[in-house]
Amino acid sequence: MSFDASSLANAVLRQLQAYDPGHDLPALRAKFGGQLAELGSNENVSGPSPQVYAALQGAMPEIIRYPDPRGMSLKRALARHLGVATDAIALGNGSHELLILLAQCFADSQTSIVHSEFGFAVFPIATAVAGARAIRVKAMPADHAEAPYGHDLDAMAAALRNDTRIVFLANPNNPTGSWFDDAALERFLAQVPSHTLVVVDEAYREFVDVSGSGGAMPLLDRFPNLVVTRTFSKAYALAGLRIGYLVAHASVVAVIERLRESFNVNAMALVAAEAALADQAHLQTSCSNTRRERQWLAQQLGERGFRILPSQTNFLLLDLGRDAAALERQLFERGVIVRPMGGYGLAHTLRISIGTRDENLRLLESLP
Ligand SMILES: *Cc1c(COP(=O)(O)O)cnc(C)c1O
């Protein structure tokens, strides 16, 4: 008699699949050595502040203890940095965990969650985990001048229902690289009733340099149903430590605290994030390097005849106009890892993270 627990999984999980990492990266690193160009996961190749390494060394003796379950030292530093109160902040094992927690805490099978077609992949997963009804709103058209494949905020506002508990927005969005400005967000928030939380995922916020796009944080005072999530994984270059945060009305944070695992953020992540936050000069240098490299790479790819979508992030979306699997395969065989986007319904595109100049050159040389 064969045993298969998949039929025992709860109704929600029967609809879900495990994360597909794309490639076995540890095996590939062993095979290609230093020759692998890892442009698939939007990591920051500039690395974190050197002070992070010193802080991690200093914290070594602490690993025998449980971490501070409230993460107070980091919260105080974040509160100072952002100009908010510590009780407006929740810490997560990456912002991924916080997105899931938000859905679990505020939605259920009697409610709905609104997100955009081509929005960040965690949004539909969080919706499914909560057992909520997903309302997926059609994105901007492919040939839209400013935000191809981007969020259509007017259509999203029109899609809200009485039972909608959460709207997930990503600004800028992964994988499209698209963004919307502060005025558009404010117009959107003005149309959302207070019984619907508007979650703005700002994982790439630090890379944004267009005018009129300062981010959602200043709107928190006026819109108590606004939630902003951020991460140390991207611009702060701490993806391996898994730490992110959200800022919201204290009562939103208080609900999340009921479900959050007490020690969800580990001791090393807490000290590293605090050290990284303290070195804003390093962050600025790192982000301006990324922006410069982004512009250079977009131009190089454009000169080779590829359509590159506008991006305010640390990656580019290449729109091949036909199935991109063969191109992805060809790059892979030359040790250049990029991310195919078939899972998003964008099989004709590839997402390419900004690497070091050497890696970006490897990419260009590996193109047909
Ligand atoms: C990378 C990313 C995150 C951050 O994930 P972490 O769990 O904090 O590493 C969140 N949102 C978007 C849109 C992302 O691309």
The ligand as an ORCA input file, in Angstrom:
! r2SCAN-3c Opt
* xyz 0 1
  C      13.076     40.318     -3.133
  C      11.708     40.835     -2.879
  C      11.200     40.885     -1.590
  C      12.073     40.644     -0.420
  O      12.155     39.415     -0.009
  P      12.881     39.099      1.367
  O      12.019     38.044      1.903
  O      12.871     40.341      2.217
  O      14.252     38.674      0.992
  C       9.950     41.417     -1.368
  N       9.236     41.897     -2.387
  C       9.698     41.917     -3.640
  C       8.885     42.523     -4.705
  C      10.939     41.354     -3.923
  O      11.389     41.328     -5.174
*
